[in-house]
Amino acid sequence: MSSSLPISFFFFKYNKKGYHANPRRVTSPVKNLEGNAKVAALMDPDLKRWNQELIQATFEEREAQLILETPISTMTTRDRIIWHGTKDGSFSVKSAYHLVKDREMANHGQASTSNGLKEVWKKIWKLDVTPGDKTFLWRACQEALPTQSNLFKKKVVSDPLCPICNREEESVQHVLWSCEAAKDVWSQCSKKLQKCSISSFSMITFFETLTEALNQEELQEFVITARRIWWRRNSFIFKKGFTHPNHIVREARATLNMMAEKNPDQCNTQASPTVIATLRQKEKLYPDPLLAESYGALQAVKLAREIGLHQVILEGDSLQVTKALVEDREALSSSSMFCSEARHFLKLFEKWEVTHVRRNGNHIAYLLAKNALSITDQIVTMEDTPSCIANFI
Ligand SMILES: [Zn+2]
């Protein structure tokens, strides 16, 4: 789809199941927009995605859904005309014949989904701390620690109050930072941490503010200390006593000193578990089923970049997609558009490789994909093995 074409040039090909039937032009009256508005008017140029609100307000429901399911390249590429009659976008007389036949049949009545989180993630990944510390901080930023407040929201406990001070709701930010018991620890840490006076109910906003105020070493001190404050809180809950603040500060310092003596690379590789990260996503893509394969490859490459990997081997069971990923060919279809975007990111790695495997050649990927069918949006795990693959690791 060319962004400089008038909106009325949208063509849809769908049947009752949503794919591959007969094409027809957009029929919704194009309201909210000027008569000569171009497709680009429906896109957010900064975020490089569809303007969902505008599309839903402009088109009838079914057409709005199909537009939103049509992929847009996140790279700045010029518009070009592509042939939808073949999978790779190259023109052939045979495909044109089939297209004409399809149209004829149509004429005979056979009608036919945190960018903020990603930034935080990158910052966490760069910290020179153990994978366990990173996972802890990541979970904290996602408000995924089982605090009283979170358990109360899930109706597991009847009281959201902090079990230590009994004064405020025990949010992640409260237990790790603003609770009087936590303040007793922070008051003995390095000067900048002592002076930080951030108050935010959401842990992600809190951590973002912290990253602006602290340097790398101080952030490492923060995560190592915060994790020990969390352990102390858990010991208290399970009636195993309450560790003195001095003890936590001493332990955190000892850990920091120990890590400073180690070679950072050695520290990361030796402690790394088998599973570094997983991403499961359920996505409707229009119009080509092959899109799922190429979209998956692009998401995998982006994830590897975001978590700071330097070398990557990509395995896929679609020969067409694995070939398209390594061949420097112009993108002539929606699927090859994703492949060319993925190839752009792959070239940024120190070393990369794309391998074709049989479907049962990567059983873990198969299980993750199968599990993704039961989720609603996207689940990303870091150094945590999802239960659907736990028995196979
Ligand atoms: Zn408290």
Residues whose N, C-alpha, C, O or C-beta is under 5 A from the ligand:
A	BS01	ZN	C162 I164 C165 N166 C179 E180
